[in-house]
């Protein structure tokens, strides 16, 4: 049993040594090739990200162009909508201000007539 174990251990060490030799580059040309592959992979990843970003920007610009061709951008449409809303609020405010003025005038008239009635009442009581 020990003989088998020692034979397996030596074979295992031999295989590990062969694996290490196979994994390690044998010459400077192989090392340079590995470095070039790594550099190529890095650059390729960077350019793929850049291409993806540019495609997204292209799609965004196309949608803006289509919106502009339809009669203006979305922001312009919102500005027009807000301007209309502001105009309606102004007209409503002016109408409320006129109504308030009318009610204040009516209140003044009623107070004046109340004073007149109270004066007449006081005259009638004192007579």
RAVENGI-V547482 format. One record per pair of residues at least 24 apart in sequence whose ideal C-beta (glycine too) atoms are under 6 Angstrom apart, sorted by sequence separation. I is the first residue (numbers start at 1). J is the second residue. D is the distance in whole Angstrom. If there is no record, write none. Layout:
# RAVENGI-V547482
i=<I:I>
j=<J:J>
d=<D:D>
This chain:
# RAVENGI-V547482
none
